[in-house]
C-alpha cells in the first residue's frame, strides 16, 4: 500500500500494532456500548453504518450489541487490526487508507471515533468527503475538541495528534446540520471515556 502521509505509515506499522493490543479489552467494549447508546439517542431509523478507522472493531461490535440488525462496514489502515476486526464477524472490513476515495453504497450513518485527530490536517478534506459522500443521512464525529487547530505531543511522538473543531468544519464546508452533541468524561463513574466530544450531524 502506498501512503500519502507519515501519519498513515505510522498507524499502519508497529505503533498501530501496539495500539491494537492496548485497546483489546472487555471493559473498553462496555464503555463503547454505553457511549453509543448516548450518541445515537437522537438518530432515527439507522439501519446501516460505516466506520472510517475501525481498528479492531470495538465500535462495530458495540453497535451490533445495541442493534443486532444493523448492517455494518469498517475501513482500517492497520492490517493486523483489520484482521482482528474481521474475526468479530459483525461487519464487512476493508484494509485501506481512508485518505483514498471510498466508493460504496450509501449508509444511514458514517462516523469516526478517535481517528480524525490522527489525520494530517492537509488531508482532512479527503476524510470529510468520504464521511459526507457515503452518508445517506447522518455523520458522527467523536474526537478531541479544540476551538482552533492545535498540535499535541502523543506518547512522545510529534505531528501525530491534531485537535480542532472537526464538526465545525463539516457544518461550514459541507452544509451539515447539528442534531446533537455531548461530552464523555474520563472520570465518569460508570463508563469513562478519554474526554471525547461527539457531534451528530445531519445532511
C-alpha positions as CSV (number, residue, x, y, z in Angstrom):
1,X,0.0,0.0,0.0
2,X,1.3,3.5,-0.9
3,X,0.8,6.2,1.7
4,X,0.4,10.0,1.2
5,X,1.5,11.0,4.7
6,X,3.8,9.9,7.5
7,X,0.8,9.6,9.8
8,X,-0.6,6.8,7.6
9,X,2.7,4.9,7.7
10,X,2.8,5.4,11.5
11,X,-0.6,3.8,12.1
12,X,-0.2,1.1,9.6
13,X,3.1,0.0,11.2
14,X,4.4,-1.1,14.6
15,X,2.8,1.7,16.6
16,X,-0.6,0.8,15.1
17,X,0.0,-2.8,16.2
18,X,0.7,-1.7,19.7
19,X,-2.4,0.5,19.8
20,X,-4.4,-2.6,18.8
21,X,-3.1,-4.6,21.7
22,X,-3.7,-1.7,24.2
23,X,-7.3,-1.4,23.2
24,X,-8.4,-5.0,23.3
25,X,-10.4,-5.4,26.5
26,X,-13.9,-6.3,27.6
27,X,-14.1,-3.3,29.9
28,X,-13.4,-1.0,26.9
29,X,-16.2,-2.7,25.0
30,X,-18.6,-2.0,27.8
31,X,-17.8,1.8,27.7
32,X,-18.3,1.7,23.9
33,X,-21.8,0.3,24.3
34,X,-22.6,3.0,26.9
35,X,-21.1,5.6,24.6
36,X,-23.1,4.6,21.6
37,X,-26.4,4.5,23.5
38,X,-25.9,8.2,24.2
39,X,-24.5,9.3,20.9
40,X,-27.4,7.8,18.9
41,X,-30.2,8.9,21.1
42,X,-31.3,11.5,18.6
43,X,-30.7,9.4,15.4
44,X,-33.8,7.9,13.8
45,X,-34.1,4.8,11.5
46,X,-30.5,3.9,11.3
47,X,-30.1,0.5,9.6
48,X,-26.6,0.7,8.3
49,X,-23.3,2.3,9.4
50,X,-19.8,2.9,8.0
51,X,-16.8,3.4,10.3
52,X,-13.6,5.0,9.0
53,X,-10.7,3.8,11.0
54,X,-12.3,0.9,12.8
55,X,-9.2,-0.6,14.4
56,X,-10.1,-3.9,15.9
57,X,-13.8,-3.3,15.5
58,X,-14.9,-2.5,19.1
59,X,-17.3,0.3,17.9
60,X,-18.8,-2.0,15.4
61,X,-19.2,-4.8,18.0
62,X,-20.9,-2.3,20.4
63,X,-23.3,-1.1,17.7
64,X,-24.2,-4.7,16.9
65,X,-24.9,-5.4,20.5
66,X,-27.2,-2.4,20.7
67,X,-28.9,-3.1,17.4
68,X,-28.3,-6.7,16.0
69,X,-30.0,-6.0,12.7
70,X,-27.5,-3.2,11.7
71,X,-25.6,-3.7,8.5
72,X,-22.0,-2.6,9.3
73,X,-18.8,-1.8,7.4
74,X,-15.4,-0.7,8.5
75,X,-12.2,0.6,7.0
76,X,-8.8,0.2,8.7
77,X,-5.3,1.0,7.6
78,X,-3.5,-1.4,10.0
79,X,-3.6,-4.9,8.6
80,X,-3.4,-6.8,11.9
81,X,-6.2,-4.7,13.4
82,X,-8.3,-5.2,10.4
83,X,-7.8,-8.9,10.5
84,X,-8.9,-8.9,14.2
85,X,-11.9,-6.8,13.4
86,X,-12.9,-9.2,10.6
87,X,-12.8,-12.1,13.1
88,X,-15.6,-10.5,15.1
89,X,-18.0,-11.3,12.2
90,X,-20.2,-8.2,12.8
91,X,-19.1,-6.1,9.8
92,X,-17.6,-6.1,6.3
93,X,-14.0,-5.0,6.9
94,X,-11.6,-3.4,4.3
95,X,-7.9,-2.8,4.8
96,X,-7.3,0.6,3.2
97,X,-6.4,4.2,3.9
98,X,-9.4,6.5,4.5
99,X,-7.5,9.2,2.7
100,X,-8.3,7.4,-0.5
101,X,-11.6,7.8,-2.2
102,X,-14.2,5.3,-0.9
103,X,-17.0,4.4,-3.3
104,X,-19.8,2.3,-1.8
105,X,-23.5,2.1,-1.3
106,X,-24.6,4.9,1.0
107,X,-25.1,4.3,4.7
108,X,-27.6,5.8,7.1
109,X,-24.7,6.8,9.4
110,X,-21.0,7.3,8.7
111,X,-18.6,8.0,11.6
112,X,-15.1,8.3,13.1
113,X,-14.2,7.9,16.7
114,X,-10.7,9.0,17.8
115,X,-9.5,9.0,14.2
116,X,-9.7,12.5,12.7
117,X,-7.3,13.6,15.4
118,X,-4.6,11.5,13.9
119,X,-5.1,12.6,10.2
120,X,-2.6,15.0,8.7
121,X,-4.6,18.3,8.6
122,X,-3.7,18.8,4.9
123,X,-5.6,15.7,4.0
124,X,-8.6,16.1,6.4
125,X,-10.9,17.1,3.5
126,X,-10.3,13.6,2.0
127,X,-11.8,12.0,5.0
128,X,-14.5,14.6,5.4
129,X,-15.5,13.9,1.8
130,X,-15.6,10.1,2.4
131,X,-17.8,10.7,5.5
132,X,-20.3,13.0,3.7
133,X,-20.4,11.4,0.3
134,X,-21.0,7.9,1.7
135,X,-23.7,9.0,4.2
136,X,-27.4,8.9,3.3
137,X,-28.3,11.0,6.4
138,X,-26.1,11.2,9.4
139,X,-22.4,11.8,10.1
140,X,-21.0,11.4,13.6
141,X,-17.5,12.5,14.8
142,X,-16.3,11.6,18.3
143,X,-12.9,13.3,18.7
144,X,-10.8,15.6,20.9
145,X,-12.3,19.1,20.5
146,X,-10.5,22.4,20.4
147,X,-11.9,25.7,19.1
148,X,-8.9,26.2,16.9
149,X,-6.4,23.8,15.3
150,X,-3.6,22.7,17.6
151,X,-0.9,20.0,17.7
152,X,-0.4,17.8,20.8
153,X,2.6,15.5,21.5
154,X,1.2,12.0,21.6
155,X,3.0,9.3,23.5
156,X,6.3,11.2,22.9
157,X,5.5,11.5,19.1
158,X,5.2,14.8,17.4
159,X,2.8,15.6,14.5
160,X,0.7,12.6,15.4
161,X,-2.3,14.2,17.2
162,X,-4.2,17.2,16.0
163,X,-7.1,18.8,17.8
164,X,-9.7,21.2,16.2
165,X,-13.4,21.8,15.7
166,X,-14.0,18.9,13.3
167,X,-17.8,19.3,13.4
168,X,-17.5,23.0,12.7
169,X,-15.5,22.1,9.5
170,X,-18.3,19.8,8.4
171,X,-21.0,22.4,9.2
172,X,-19.2,25.2,7.5
173,X,-17.9,23.5,4.4
174,X,-20.4,20.7,3.8
175,X,-23.6,22.3,5.0
176,X,-24.2,19.7,7.7
177,X,-26.8,20.5,10.4
178,X,-26.1,19.9,14.1
179,X,-28.6,17.3,15.6
180,X,-27.0,16.5,19.0
181,X,-23.7,16.6,20.8
182,X,-22.1,15.7,24.1
183,X,-19.0,15.1,26.2
184,X,-17.7,11.8,27.5
185,X,-15.7,12.4,30.7
186,X,-12.7,10.3,31.7
187,X,-13.9,10.4,35.4
188,X,-17.4,9.2,34.6
189,X,-18.3,6.7,37.4
190,X,-19.8,4.0,35.1
191,X,-18.4,4.4,31.6
192,X,-15.4,6.7,31.5
193,X,-14.0,7.7,28.1
194,X,-11.0,9.8,27.2
195,X,-12.6,13.3,27.3
196,X,-14.2,12.8,23.9
197,X,-16.6,15.4,22.5
198,X,-19.0,13.9,20.0
199,X,-21.3,15.6,17.4
200,X,-24.2,14.0,15.5
201,X,-24.7,15.9,12.2
202,X,-27.4,15.5,9.5
203,X,-27.2,16.2,5.8
